[in-house]
């Protein structure tokens, strides 16, 4: 049996994420719980410990930065978290 990784449930790009999060907090939360998001957020040591604060900030950032929002979802989240919290491990 192969290993299954959780992937974002509803969003393929940062733009999709903004749309999904604007429609449903539950679906938004599902996307942020994926393995891709967890890895992207763990790469930045300064992301807030409160998941809701981090999610809201990332969605707001992507909503204001359409160039980054066009990126594939894990790249969009990485770009947003790097811009919002510019320190790294």
Buried (B, 14 or more C-beta within 10 A) or exposed (E): EEEEEEBBBBBEBBBBBBBBBEEEEEBBBBBBBBEBBEEBBEBBEEBBEEBEEBBBBBBBBBBEBEEBBEBBBBBBBBBBBBBBBEEEE
